[in-house]
Amino acid sequence: MKRKGIEPNEVRKYFLIRGAFLIFMIGCLLFFLSWLQKDVEINSQKNVVTNVERHIERLVLVIMYMTSM
């Protein structure tokens, strides 16, 4: 009984497909991480602006209160 072996061509196709899949997954991961970084930067800037505006309003109220005494 003769056992059928794996042909070198099949192994080459397997590694090509596996490599293509890994390249695709790495590309998707890099795209997602770059998108996530932009989103975090935008949200961080919005939070900083909001906090500064609140502090300015409180400072103005404190100054107005102190000058009215």
Buried (B, 14 or more C-beta within 10 A) or exposed (E): EEEEEEEEEEEEEEEEEEEEEEEEEEEEEEEEEEEEEEEEEEEEEEEEEEEEEEEEEEEEEEEEEEEEE
